[in-house]
């Protein structure tokens, strides 16, 4: 599977998001009301305040603190590699501008790939770019295009094989394909706490990079290829 793709023309990405405010009490009053309305059907018995720790999932109430990307290197050689770079910071607009500038400099044929990227990462990036008045790079301008014209791959969608009821986490897929887990320190549910309470953006960045590496390794497995050895993974 995926043998038709040139890995050197594929960029793997992952994002980490957090609530826009450290606590619910600091959310402006009108946004508290809108948050309660937005989450009414998913909170069950939880109050809007208790549920706010999950606000990073929604682009209207969260923000991006890290985008990590990976490019395959030497894909035709004896030692395939991966080059990983992150865009991270407290100023979301600056982060998105840097990411957009980087992506705009890439070939138009470049394919973006993420795990659950079509449902989460890519729409989230687009929404936050729009909110922050950051121009879309060509690779994210998908309006009016037919599905087969959009240069995006999703490793979770590929695993579904048409079964749209199926959600499979990256953690589960790395386990069954014997890929080192990216969840050996924190997981997505802890990112907000690590950011707002621990003030450990670097730790979040490392976690995001591990997800990119795991997704790249999963692509190798999908293609029936060996994993990239640790010594050929470069973080810049």
Secondary structure, DSSP 8 states (H G I E B T S, - for coil): --TTS-GGGEEEEEEEEEESSSSGGGS-HHHHHHHHHHTTTT-TT--HHHHGGGGGGSTTTEEEEEEEEEEEESTTSSS-EEEEEEEE-S-HHHHHHHHHHHHHTS-TT-EEEETTIIIIIHHHHHHHHHHTT----GGG--TT--GGGS-EEEHHHHHHTT-TT----HHHHHHHTT---S-SS--GGGHHHHHHTS--HHHHHHHHHHHHHHHHHHHHHHTT-----GGGEEE-
